[in-house]
Amino acid sequence: MQTTQARHEEYFSFLCSVSLLRGLPEEKLAKVVDCLEVDYFEKGEYIIREGEEGNTFFIIAKGEVIVTQSTEGLVEPQEIKTLGVGDYFGEKALISEDVRSANIICNENDTHCLVVDRDNFNQMVGTYEELQAYLKEYVDELSRTDERRNAL
Ligand code: WNU
């Protein structure tokens, strides 16, 4: 069995490798690790459903997910992209104070996601201006691409 200490070190060094978090001071990252939860998913499971309320941010530690979205005039949600290890999702509902704007579906068995709740996300992002500005910009860009593909 893995000790709490080993788990802490494992996720700490993983978070150090996540490009989004590059620039966060080490003590900040250590705090993020302290408040993380880890969720496990199997292929085909919905991690996020479009239109639902959401209060969590996810970082993929293992495996792969696909992003799909409903668009005007099409019956099936359209596949937008695939995300893998070190990628993250779920920031948009938190930043735009809106419902989930796309589906996130697990695409590989035994996918591990690190989950950060809204309060901890705000603490992680809020104290780091560049990260906040970067995410805000990215979320605005997502809204524009959503519009272009006629997302519902
Ligand atoms: C997209 N449109 C929308 C992705 C992940 C992180 C960043 C892109 Cl910084 P949410 C659904 C989530 C949403 C985003 C993610 O899906 N997403 C997209 C799109 O084209 N959402 N509306 N591409 S992957 C991605 C940028 O994280 O956050 O809370 O839930 O709305």
Backbone and ligand atoms as CSV (ligand in chain L), in Angstrom:
chain,resi,resn,atom,element,x,y,z
A,1,MET,N,N,0.818,-1.198,0.000
A,1,MET,CA,C,0.000,0.000,0.000
A,1,MET,C,C,0.864,1.265,0.000
A,2,GLN,N,N,0.357,2.265,-0.700
A,2,GLN,CA,C,1.115,3.500,-0.854
A,2,GLN,C,C,0.858,4.423,0.339
A,3,THR,N,N,1.899,5.023,0.849
A,3,THR,CA,C,1.722,5.948,1.973
A,3,THR,C,C,1.177,7.285,1.492
A,4,THR,N,N,0.603,8.025,2.420
A,4,THR,CA,C,0.090,9.355,2.115
A,4,THR,C,C,1.215,10.243,1.585
A,5,GLN,N,N,2.372,10.099,2.212
A,5,GLN,CA,C,3.559,10.860,1.818
A,5,GLN,C,C,3.943,10.572,0.356
A,6,ALA,N,N,3.962,9.299,-0.004
A,6,ALA,CA,C,4.333,8.908,-1.367
A,6,ALA,C,C,3.312,9.427,-2.368
A,7,ARG,N,N,2.050,9.338,-1.998
A,7,ARG,CA,C,0.982,9.826,-2.863
A,7,ARG,C,C,1.137,11.323,-3.084
A,8,HIS,N,N,1.423,12.019,-1.974
A,8,HIS,CA,C,1.620,13.461,-2.037
A,8,HIS,C,C,2.752,13.808,-2.999
A,9,GLU,N,N,3.865,13.099,-2.861
A,9,GLU,CA,C,5.019,13.369,-3.729
A,9,GLU,C,C,4.730,13.051,-5.180
A,10,GLU,N,N,4.003,11.967,-5.392
A,10,GLU,CA,C,3.668,11.567,-6.758
A,10,GLU,C,C,2.834,12.646,-7.443
A,11,TYR,N,N,1.795,13.129,-6.775
A,11,TYR,CA,C,0.938,14.142,-7.396
A,11,TYR,C,C,1.623,15.496,-7.462
A,12,PHE,N,N,2.451,15.774,-6.476
A,12,PHE,CA,C,3.198,17.031,-6.510
A,12,PHE,C,C,4.088,17.084,-7.751
A,13,SER,N,N,4.864,16.024,-7.987
A,13,SER,CA,C,5.761,16.057,-9.145
A,13,SER,C,C,4.963,16.011,-10.447
A,14,PHE,N,N,3.802,15.339,-10.409
A,14,PHE,CA,C,2.961,15.370,-11.608
A,14,PHE,C,C,2.476,16.798,-11.889
A,15,LEU,N,N,1.966,17.469,-10.854
A,15,LEU,CA,C,1.452,18.838,-11.050
A,15,LEU,C,C,2.546,19.790,-11.528
A,16,CYS,N,N,3.780,19.552,-11.077
A,16,CYS,CA,C,4.906,20.373,-11.545
A,16,CYS,C,C,5.064,20.258,-13.060
A,17,SER,N,N,4.636,19.125,-13.636
A,17,SER,CA,C,4.806,18.896,-15.068
A,17,SER,C,C,3.618,19.419,-15.885
A,18,VAL,N,N,2.554,19.866,-15.207
A,18,VAL,CA,C,1.383,20.373,-15.923
A,18,VAL,C,C,1.655,21.818,-16.340
A,19,SER,N,N,1.645,22.045,-17.662
A,19,SER,CA,C,2.092,23.347,-18.179
A,19,SER,C,C,1.271,24.503,-17.616
A,20,LEU,N,N,-0.023,24.276,-17.433
A,20,LEU,CA,C,-0.895,25.334,-16.908
A,20,LEU,C,C,-0.383,25.862,-15.571
A,21,LEU,N,N,0.164,24.981,-14.763
A,21,LEU,CA,C,0.527,25.334,-13.389
A,21,LEU,C,C,1.975,25.766,-13.243
A,22,ARG,N,N,2.706,25.729,-14.384
A,22,ARG,CA,C,4.078,26.206,-14.367
A,22,ARG,C,C,4.043,27.664,-13.915
A,23,GLY,N,N,4.813,28.037,-12.940
A,23,GLY,CA,C,4.770,29.423,-12.491
A,23,GLY,C,C,4.108,29.555,-11.143
A,24,LEU,N,N,3.325,28.545,-10.758
A,24,LEU,CA,C,2.782,28.565,-9.398
A,24,LEU,C,C,3.910,28.227,-8.431
A,25,PRO,N,N,4.029,28.980,-7.345
A,25,PRO,CA,C,5.069,28.670,-6.374
A,25,PRO,C,C,4.849,27.285,-5.756
A,26,GLU,N,N,5.955,26.649,-5.372
A,26,GLU,CA,C,5.892,25.273,-4.859
A,26,GLU,C,C,4.936,25.106,-3.688
A,27,GLU,N,N,4.913,26.083,-2.785
A,27,GLU,CA,C,4.045,25.912,-1.601
A,27,GLU,C,C,2.567,25.950,-2.007
A,28,LYS,N,N,2.296,26.705,-3.069
A,28,LYS,CA,C,0.934,26.758,-3.612
A,28,LYS,C,C,0.531,25.392,-4.187
A,29,LEU,N,N,1.469,24.832,-4.977
A,29,LEU,CA,C,1.222,23.519,-5.575
A,29,LEU,C,C,1.019,22.452,-4.513
A,30,ALA,N,N,1.823,22.540,-3.454
A,30,ALA,CA,C,1.704,21.572,-2.359
A,30,ALA,C,C,0.323,21.668,-1.722
A,31,LYS,N,N,-0.195,22.897,-1.619
A,31,LYS,CA,C,-1.536,23.082,-1.055
A,31,LYS,C,C,-2.595,22.499,-1.964
A,32,VAL,N,N,-2.388,22.668,-3.286
A,32,VAL,CA,C,-3.329,22.086,-4.237
A,32,VAL,C,C,-3.373,20.570,-4.053
A,33,VAL,N,N,-2.183,19.969,-3.899
A,33,VAL,CA,C,-2.131,18.512,-3.697
A,33,VAL,C,C,-2.909,18.110,-2.442
A,34,ASP,N,N,-2.789,18.905,-1.384
A,34,ASP,CA,C,-3.488,18.600,-0.124
A,34,ASP,C,C,-5.000,18.561,-0.285
A,35,CYS,N,N,-5.519,19.379,-1.198
A,35,CYS,CA,C,-6.980,19.458,-1.300
A,35,CYS,C,C,-7.528,18.734,-2.526
A,36,LEU,N,N,-6.688,17.965,-3.186
A,36,LEU,CA,C,-7.111,17.197,-4.361
A,36,LEU,C,C,-7.949,15.992,-3.989
A,37,GLU,N,N,-8.879,15.646,-4.879
A,37,GLU,CA,C,-9.473,14.325,-4.808
A,37,GLU,C,C,-9.106,13.635,-6.108
A,38,VAL,N,N,-9.053,12.315,-6.086
A,38,VAL,CA,C,-8.780,11.580,-7.318
A,38,VAL,C,C,-10.025,10.784,-7.674
A,39,ASP,N,N,-10.473,10.926,-8.917
A,39,ASP,CA,C,-11.635,10.167,-9.390
A,39,ASP,C,C,-11.198,9.240,-10.520
A,40,TYR,N,N,-11.813,8.066,-10.561
A,40,TYR,CA,C,-11.446,7.055,-11.542
A,40,TYR,C,C,-12.630,6.797,-12.456
A,41,PHE,N,N,-12.353,6.672,-13.757
A,41,PHE,CA,C,-13.431,6.494,-14.739
A,41,PHE,C,C,-13.109,5.362,-15.707
A,42,GLU,N,N,-14.185,4.764,-16.246
A,42,GLU,CA,C,-14.048,3.722,-17.264
A,42,GLU,C,C,-14.532,4.264,-18.605
A,43,LYS,N,N,-14.049,3.641,-19.669
A,43,LYS,CA,C,-14.389,4.076,-21.028
A,43,LYS,C,C,-15.903,4.190,-21.209
A,44,GLY,N,N,-16.360,5.312,-21.747
A,44,GLY,CA,C,-17.782,5.519,-22.006
A,44,GLY,C,C,-18.505,6.293,-20.903
A,45,GLU,N,N,-17.896,6.379,-19.734
A,45,GLU,CA,C,-18.520,7.127,-18.622
A,45,GLU,C,C,-18.486,8.631,-18.888
A,46,TYR,N,N,-19.599,9.304,-18.526
A,46,TYR,CA,C,-19.623,10.765,-18.622
A,46,TYR,C,C,-18.989,11.364,-17.368
A,47,ILE,N,N,-17.985,12.165,-17.545
A,47,ILE,CA,C,-17.345,12.859,-16.422
A,47,ILE,C,C,-18.055,14.192,-16.209
A,48,ILE,N,N,-18.421,14.825,-17.324
A,48,ILE,CA,C,-19.191,16.073,-17.300
A,48,ILE,C,C,-20.300,15.958,-18.334
A,49,ARG,N,N,-21.496,16.434,-17.960
A,49,ARG,CA,C,-22.604,16.497,-18.908
A,49,ARG,C,C,-22.976,17.943,-19.200
A,50,GLU,N,N,-23.048,18.240,-20.494
A,50,GLU,CA,C,-23.466,19.553,-20.969
A,50,GLU,C,C,-24.787,19.952,-20.302
A,51,GLY,N,N,-24.874,21.200,-19.847
A,51,GLY,CA,C,-26.122,21.713,-19.291
A,51,GLY,C,C,-26.275,21.520,-17.799
A,52,GLU,N,N,-25.444,20.661,-17.216
A,52,GLU,CA,C,-25.537,20.455,-15.770
A,52,GLU,C,C,-24.721,21.507,-15.025
A,53,GLU,N,N,-25.069,21.691,-13.756
A,53,GLU,CA,C,-24.253,22.595,-12.948
A,53,GLU,C,C,-22.981,21.889,-12.546
A,54,GLY,N,N,-21.922,22.660,-12.421
A,54,GLY,CA,C,-20.655,22.030,-12.074
A,54,GLY,C,C,-19.823,22.926,-11.196
A,55,ASN,N,N,-19.154,22.329,-10.247
A,55,ASN,CA,C,-18.340,23.099,-9.302
A,55,ASN,C,C,-16.930,22.533,-9.164
A,56,THR,N,N,-16.484,21.832,-10.221
A,56,THR,CA,C,-15.177,21.177,-10.118
A,56,THR,C,C,-14.338,21.368,-11.371
A,57,PHE,N,N,-13.032,21.336,-11.148
A,57,PHE,CA,C,-12.025,21.456,-12.197
A,57,PHE,C,C,-11.220,20.162,-12.203
A,58,PHE,N,N,-10.886,19.671,-13.399
A,58,PHE,CA,C,-10.230,18.364,-13.518
A,58,PHE,C,C,-8.882,18.467,-14.232
A,59,ILE,N,N,-7.929,17.671,-13.777
A,59,ILE,CA,C,-6.658,17.515,-14.483
A,59,ILE,C,C,-6.477,16.014,-14.729
A,60,ILE,N,N,-6.174,15.652,-15.976
A,60,ILE,CA,C,-6.037,14.223,-16.301
A,60,ILE,C,C,-4.655,13.727,-15.883
A,61,ALA,N,N,-4.620,12.745,-14.983
A,61,ALA,CA,C,-3.356,12.181,-14.511
A,61,ALA,C,C,-3.019,10.889,-15.248
A,62,LYS,N,N,-4.060,10.257,-15.830
A,62,LYS,CA,C,-3.853,9.007,-16.563
A,62,LYS,C,C,-5.041,8.814,-17.487
A,63,GLY,N,N,-4.776,8.370,-18.717
A,63,GLY,CA,C,-5.863,8.049,-19.627
A,63,GLY,C,C,-6.215,9.153,-20.610
A,64,GLU,N,N,-7.452,9.113,-21.084
A,64,GLU,CA,C,-7.866,10.006,-22.172
A,64,GLU,C,C,-9.372,10.265,-22.101
A,65,VAL,N,N,-9.786,11.460,-22.498
A,65,VAL,CA,C,-11.218,11.792,-22.558
A,65,VAL,C,C,-11.522,12.438,-23.904
A,66,ILE,N,N,-12.802,12.393,-24.304
A,66,ILE,CA,C,-13.191,13.158,-25.484
A,66,ILE,C,C,-14.188,14.241,-25.085
A,67,VAL,N,N,-14.139,15.339,-25.823
A,67,VAL,CA,C,-15.035,16.468,-25.598
A,67,VAL,C,C,-16.055,16.460,-26.718
A,68,THR,N,N,-17.351,16.448,-26.377
A,68,THR,CA,C,-18.399,16.528,-27.400
A,68,THR,C,C,-19.365,17.643,-27.029
A,69,GLN,N,N,-20.087,18.118,-28.045
A,69,GLN,CA,C,-20.976,19.252,-27.818
A,69,GLN,C,C,-22.159,19.216,-28.791
A,70,SER,N,N,-23.332,19.572,-28.283
A,70,SER,CA,C,-24.515,19.645,-29.141
A,70,SER,C,C,-24.425,20.877,-30.034
A,71,THR,N,N,-24.785,20.697,-31.297
A,71,THR,CA,C,-24.800,21.844,-32.209
A,71,THR,C,C,-26.139,21.885,-32.938
A,72,GLU,N,N,-26.494,23.107,-33.317
A,72,GLU,CA,C,-27.766,23.360,-33.978
A,72,GLU,C,C,-27.905,22.501,-35.233
A,73,GLY,N,N,-29.043,21.853,-35.386
A,73,GLY,CA,C,-29.321,21.118,-36.617
A,73,GLY,C,C,-28.773,19.711,-36.659
A,74,LEU,N,N,-27.992,19.307,-35.657
A,74,LEU,CA,C,-27.458,17.947,-35.641
A,74,LEU,C,C,-28.008,17.198,-34.428
A,75,VAL,N,N,-28.383,15.962,-34.650
A,75,VAL,CA,C,-29.003,15.181,-33.585
A,75,VAL,C,C,-27.963,14.759,-32.546
A,76,GLU,N,N,-26.829,14.280,-33.032
A,76,GLU,CA,C,-25.784,13.781,-32.137
A,76,GLU,C,C,-24.826,14.904,-31.726
A,77,PRO,N,N,-24.403,14.930,-30.464
A,77,PRO,CA,C,-23.337,15.858,-30.090
A,77,PRO,C,C,-22.094,15.595,-30.941
A,78,GLN,N,N,-21.405,16.647,-31.312
A,78,GLN,CA,C,-20.230,16.513,-32.171
A,78,GLN,C,C,-18.951,16.402,-31.361
A,79,GLU,N,N,-18.048,15.542,-31.832
A,79,GLU,CA,C,-16.765,15.401,-31.151
A,79,GLU,C,C,-15.877,16.601,-31.484
A,80,ILE,N,N,-15.384,17.256,-30.454
A,80,ILE,CA,C,-14.593,18.471,-30.651
A,80,ILE,C,C,-13.110,18.197,-30.547
A,81,LYS,N,N,-12.702,17.476,-29.506
A,81,LYS,CA,C,-11.288,17.153,-29.348
A,81,LYS,C,C,-11.070,16.055,-28.326
A,82,THR,N,N,-9.847,15.593,-28.283
A,82,THR,CA,C,-9.428,14.569,-27.335
A,82,THR,C,C,-8.424,15.197,-26.386
A,83,LEU,N,N,-8.526,14.878,-25.106
A,83,LEU,CA,C,-7.578,15.394,-24.121
A,83,LEU,C,C,-6.879,14.219,-23.438
A,84,GLY,N,N,-5.596,14.396,-23.117
A,84,GLY,CA,C,-4.828,13.328,-22.472
A,84,GLY,C,C,-4.115,13.801,-21.221
A,85,VAL,N,N,-3.135,13.021,-20.802
A,85,VAL,CA,C,-2.412,13.282,-19.558
A,85,VAL,C,C,-1.821,14.701,-19.535
A,86,GLY,N,N,-2.078,15.419,-18.454
A,86,GLY,CA,C,-1.564,16.783,-18.296
A,86,GLY,C,C,-2.548,17.834,-18.803
A,87,ASP,N,N,-3.558,17.392,-19.562
A,87,ASP,CA,C,-4.607,18.325,-19.998
A,87,ASP,C,C,-5.625,18.483,-18.870
A,88,TYR,N,N,-6.455,19.518,-18.984
A,88,TYR,CA,C,-7.411,19.824,-17.912
A,88,TYR,C,C,-8.713,20.275,-18.549
A,89,PHE,N,N,-9.772,20.291,-17.763
A,89,PHE,CA,C,-11.088,20.710,-18.276
A,89,PHE,C,C,-11.988,21.067,-17.096
A,90,GLY,N,N,-13.117,21.740,-17.440
A,90,GLY,CA,C,-14.090,22.083,-16.412
A,90,GLY,C,C,-13.907,23.485,-15.857
A,91,GLU,N,N,-12.929,24.216,-16.398
A,91,GLU,CA,C,-12.656,25.574,-15.910
A,91,GLU,C,C,-13.735,26.559,-16.346
A,92,LYS,N,N,-14.405,26.246,-17.472
A,92,LYS,CA,C,-15.299,27.249,-18.070
A,92,LYS,C,C,-16.515,27.530,-17.184
A,93,ALA,N,N,-17.141,26.475,-16.661
A,93,ALA,CA,C,-18.311,26.674,-15.791
A,93,ALA,C,C,-17.921,27.468,-14.543
A,94,LEU,N,N,-16.697,27.246,-14.068
A,94,LEU,CA,C,-16.245,27.948,-12.864
A,94,LEU,C,C,-15.959,29.412,-13.159
A,95,ILE,N,N,-15.311,29.668,-14.283
A,95,ILE,CA,C,-14.910,31.042,-14.604
A,95,ILE,C,C,-16.083,31.858,-15.131
A,96,SER,N,N,-16.916,31.262,-16.009
A,96,SER,CA,C,-18.038,32.045,-16.557
A,96,SER,C,C,-19.287,31.946,-15.702
A,97,GLU,N,N,-19.206,31.255,-14.557
A,97,GLU,CA,C,-20.379,31.109,-13.684
A,97,GLU,C,C,-21.576,30.645,-14.496
A,98,ASP,N,N,-21.381,29.569,-15.235
A,98,ASP,CA,C,-22.408,29.063,-16.136
A,98,ASP,C,C,-22.504,27.545,-15.969
A,99,VAL,N,N,-23.497,26.941,-16.641
A,99,VAL,CA,C,-23.581,25.481,-16.625
A,99,VAL,C,C,-22.483,24.898,-17.512
A,100,ARG,N,N,-22.266,23.606,-17.440
A,100,ARG,CA,C,-21.263,22.927,-18.262
A,100,ARG,C,C,-21.588,23.119,-19.739
A,101,SER,N,N,-20.584,23.471,-20.528
A,101,SER,CA,C,-20.833,23.850,-21.916
A,101,SER,C,C,-20.497,22.746,-22.909
A,102,ALA,N,N,-20.056,21.601,-22.429
A,102,ALA,CA,C,-19.741,20.472,-23.309
A,102,ALA,C,C,-19.783,19.193,-22.482
A,103,ASN,N,N,-19.800,18.050,-23.177
A,103,ASN,CA,C,-19.703,16.759,-22.493
A,103,ASN,C,C,-18.240,16.346,-22.434
A,104,ILE,N,N,-17.856,15.729,-21.340
A,104,ILE,CA,C,-16.529,15.122,-21.248
A,104,ILE,C,C,-16.763,13.638,-20.990
A,105,ILE,N,N,-16.317,12.808,-21.936
A,105,ILE,CA,C,-16.568,11.369,-21.865
A,105,ILE,C,C,-15.242,10.626,-21.781
A,106,CYS,N,N,-15.158,9.742,-20.816
A,106,CYS,CA,C,-13.939,8.954,-20.646
A,106,CYS,C,C,-13.718,8.076,-21.876
A,107,ASN,N,N,-12.478,8.046,-22.381
A,107,ASN,CA,C,-12.193,7.303,-23.617
A,107,ASN,C,C,-11.202,6.171,-23.417
A,108,GLU,N,N,-10.855,5.887,-22.164
A,108,GLU,CA,C,-9.884,4.822,-21.898
A,108,GLU,C,C,-10.163,4.280,-20.503
A,109,ASN,N,N,-10.195,2.971,-20.356
A,109,ASN,CA,C,-10.421,2.389,-19.036
A,109,ASN,C,C,-9.348,2.827,-18.057
A,110,ASP,N,N,-9.730,2.925,-16.796
A,110,ASP,CA,C,-8.814,3.306,-15.723
A,110,ASP,C,C,-8.195,4.686,-15.948
A,111,THR,N,N,-9.031,5.639,-16.346
A,111,THR,CA,C,-8.600,7.039,-16.454
A,111,THR,C,C,-8.653,7.673,-15.056
A,112,HIS,N,N,-7.589,8.388,-14.699
A,112,HIS,CA,C,-7.527,9.051,-13.386
A,112,HIS,C,C,-7.595,10.557,-13.577
A,113,CYS,N,N,-8.495,11.201,-12.846
A,113,CYS,CA,C,-8.573,12.662,-12.875
A,113,CYS,C,C,-8.349,13.224,-11.484
A,114,LEU,N,N,-7.536,14.252,-11.406
A,114,LEU,CA,C,-7.379,14.997,-10.162
A,114,LEU,C,C,-8.471,16.061,-10.163
A,115,VAL,N,N,-9.217,16.141,-9.083
A,115,VAL,CA,C,-10.389,17.009,-9.034
A,115,VAL,C,C,-10.185,18.100,-7.990
A,116,VAL,N,N,-10.389,19.337,-8.417
A,116,VAL,CA,C,-10.249,20.489,-7.522
A,116,VAL,C,C,-11.604,21.181,-7.442
A,117,ASP,N,N,-12.122,21.408,-6.248
A,117,ASP,CA,C,-13.440,22.055,-6.151
A,117,ASP,C,C,-13.320,23.575,-6.343
A,118,ARG,N,N,-14.467,24.220,-6.450
A,118,ARG,CA,C,-14.513,25.647,-6.793
A,118,ARG,C,C,-13.682,26.521,-5.847
A,119,ASP,N,N,-13.836,26.308,-4.551
A,119,ASP,CA,C,-13.102,27.123,-3.575
A,119,ASP,C,C,-11.595,26.988,-3.755
A,120,ASN,N,N,-11.142,25.753,-3.885
A,120,ASN,CA,C,-9.713,25.529,-4.057
A,120,ASN,C,C,-9.220,26.004,-5.421
A,121,PHE,N,N,-10.082,25.872,-6.439
A,121,PHE,CA,C,-9.742,26.392,-7.766
A,121,PHE,C,C,-9.544,27.901,-7.690
A,122,ASN,N,N,-10.475,28.589,-7.028
A,122,ASN,CA,C,-10.367,30.040,-6.891
A,122,ASN,C,C,-9.106,30.432,-6.132
A,123,GLN,N,N,-8.779,29.646,-5.126
A,123,GLN,CA,C,-7.548,29.945,-4.377
A,123,GLN,C,C,-6.304,29.719,-5.213
A,124,MET,N,N,-6.355,28.644,-6.014
A,124,MET,CA,C,-5.212,28.292,-6.862
A,124,MET,C,C,-5.004,29.352,-7.944
A,125,VAL,N,N,-6.114,29.733,-8.589
A,125,VAL,CA,C,-6.044,30.639,-9.732
A,125,VAL,C,C,-6.052,32.103,-9.286
A,126,GLY,N,N,-6.884,32.394,-8.284
A,126,GLY,CA,C,-7.112,33.774,-7.881
A,126,GLY,C,C,-5.875,34.498,-7.400
A,127,THR,N,N,-4.965,33.750,-6.799
A,127,THR,CA,C,-3.777,34.388,-6.248
A,127,THR,C,C,-2.664,34.521,-7.279
A,128,TYR,N,N,-2.931,34.076,-8.479
A,128,TYR,CA,C,-1.902,34.097,-9.511
A,128,TYR,C,C,-2.463,34.764,-10.751
A,129,GLU,N,N,-2.173,36.064,-10.880
A,129,GLU,CA,C,-2.810,36.891,-11.890
A,129,GLU,C,C,-2.634,36.415,-13.329
A,130,GLU,N,N,-1.419,35.974,-13.637
A,130,GLU,CA,C,-1.158,35.554,-15.022
A,130,GLU,C,C,-1.988,34.330,-15.389
A,131,LEU,N,N,-2.113,33.429,-14.446
A,131,LEU,CA,C,-2.907,32.214,-14.671
A,131,LEU,C,C,-4.375,32.575,-14.875
A,132,GLN,N,N,-4.848,33.501,-14.051
A,132,GLN,CA,C,-6.227,33.960,-14.143
A,132,GLN,C,C,-6.489,34.602,-15.510
A,133,ALA,N,N,-5.567,35.470,-15.931
A,133,ALA,CA,C,-5.706,36.158,-17.210
A,133,ALA,C,C,-5.662,35.153,-18.367
A,134,TYR,N,N,-4.762,34.192,-18.259
A,134,TYR,CA,C,-4.608,33.176,-19.295
A,134,TYR,C,C,-5.889,32.359,-19.458
A,135,LEU,N,N,-6.440,31.919,-18.331
A,135,LEU,CA,C,-7.650,31.089,-18.371
A,135,LEU,C,C,-8.848,31.881,-18.870
A,136,LYS,N,N,-8.958,33.125,-18.423
A,136,LYS,CA,C,-10.056,33.993,-18.835
A,136,LYS,C,C,-10.040,34.154,-20.351
A,137,GLU,N,N,-8.847,34.418,-20.880
A,137,GLU,CA,C,-8.646,34.577,-22.319
A,137,GLU,C,C,-9.054,33.298,-23.066
A,138,TYR,N,N,-8.621,32.167,-22.538
A,138,TYR,CA,C,-8.893,30.864,-23.143
A,138,TYR,C,C,-10.397,30.579,-23.150
A,139,VAL,N,N,-11.065,30.908,-22.046
A,139,VAL,CA,C,-12.495,30.662,-21.926
A,139,VAL,C,C,-13.283,31.551,-22.902
A,140,ASP,N,N,-12.841,32.790,-23.084
A,140,ASP,CA,C,-13.471,33.681,-24.056
A,140,ASP,C,C,-13.311,33.119,-25.462
A,141,GLU,N,N,-12.125,32.582,-25.730
A,141,GLU,CA,C,-11.846,31.978,-27.037
A,141,GLU,C,C,-12.759,30.754,-27.265
A,142,LEU,N,N,-12.966,29.971,-26.216
A,142,LEU,CA,C,-13.870,28.814,-26.329
A,142,LEU,C,C,-15.282,29.278,-26.687
A,143,SER,N,N,-15.740,30.359,-26.053
A,143,SER,CA,C,-17.080,30.871,-26.358
A,143,SER,C,C,-17.181,31.265,-27.828
A,144,ARG,N,N,-16.105,31.850,-28.350
A,144,ARG,CA,C,-16.130,32.255,-29.766
A,144,ARG,C,C,-16.154,31.037,-30.687
A,145,THR,N,N,-15.355,30.023,-30.391
A,145,THR,CA,C,-15.363,28.828,-31.251
A,145,THR,C,C,-16.697,28.094,-31.114
A,146,ASP,N,N,-17.295,28.131,-29.926
A,146,ASP,CA,C,-18.629,27.525,-29.745
A,146,ASP,C,C,-19.637,28.195,-30.682
A,147,GLU,N,N,-19.576,29.507,-30.724
A,147,GLU,CA,C,-20.503,30.260,-31.556
A,147,GLU,C,C,-20.315,29.910,-33.022
A,148,ARG,N,N,-19.049,29.812,-33.425
A,148,ARG,CA,C,-18.727,29.514,-34.825
A,148,ARG,C,C,-19.247,28.145,-35.248
A,149,ARG,N,N,-19.241,27.192,-34.314
A,149,ARG,CA,C,-19.760,25.871,-34.701
A,149,ARG,C,C,-21.249,25.720,-34.356
A,150,ASN,N,N,-21.873,26.856,-33.999
A,150,ASN,CA,C,-23.313,26.878,-33.691
A,150,ASN,C,C,-23.695,25.959,-32.543
A,151,ALA,N,N,-22.895,26.007,-31.499
A,151,ALA,CA,C,-23.205,25.220,-30.306
A,151,ALA,C,C,-24.524,25.681,-29.713
A,152,LEU,N,N,-25.223,24.745,-29.087
A,152,LEU,CA,C,-26.509,25.109,-28.461
A,152,LEU,C,C,-26.279,25.809,-27.124
L,1,WNU,C1,C,-14.823,23.951,-26.535
L,1,WNU,N1,N,-15.971,24.568,-26.094
L,1,WNU,C2,C,-16.424,24.440,-24.797
L,1,WNU,C3,C,-12.748,21.966,-24.423
L,1,WNU,C4,C,-10.107,22.379,-21.789
L,1,WNU,C5,C,-9.471,23.455,-21.149
L,1,WNU,C6,C,-9.278,24.632,-21.813
L,1,WNU,C7,C,-10.296,23.704,-23.768
L,1,WNU,CL1,CL,-8.492,25.984,-20.997
L,1,WNU,P1,P,-17.047,23.357,-18.725
L,1,WNU,C8,C,-17.056,21.330,-20.351
L,1,WNU,C9,C,-15.593,21.584,-20.663
L,1,WNU,C10,C,-15.308,23.093,-20.630
L,1,WNU,C11,C,-13.875,23.084,-21.187
L,1,WNU,C12,C,-13.900,21.877,-22.149
L,1,WNU,O1,O,-15.147,21.224,-21.962
L,1,WNU,N2,N,-13.770,22.294,-23.563
L,1,WNU,C13,C,-14.638,23.065,-24.256
L,1,WNU,C14,C,-14.117,23.168,-25.567
L,1,WNU,O2,O,-14.467,24.108,-27.721
L,1,WNU,N3,N,-15.784,23.685,-23.880
L,1,WNU,N4,N,-17.535,25.100,-24.471
L,1,WNU,N5,N,-12.938,22.483,-25.642
L,1,WNU,S1,S,-11.318,21.140,-23.927
L,1,WNU,C15,C,-10.497,22.494,-23.100
L,1,WNU,C16,C,-9.676,24.772,-23.118
L,1,WNU,O3,O,-12.972,22.816,-20.153
L,1,WNU,O4,O,-15.524,23.580,-19.303
L,1,WNU,O5,O,-16.994,23.563,-17.247
L,1,WNU,O6,O,-17.339,21.809,-19.020
L,1,WNU,O7,O,-18.006,24.180,-19.510
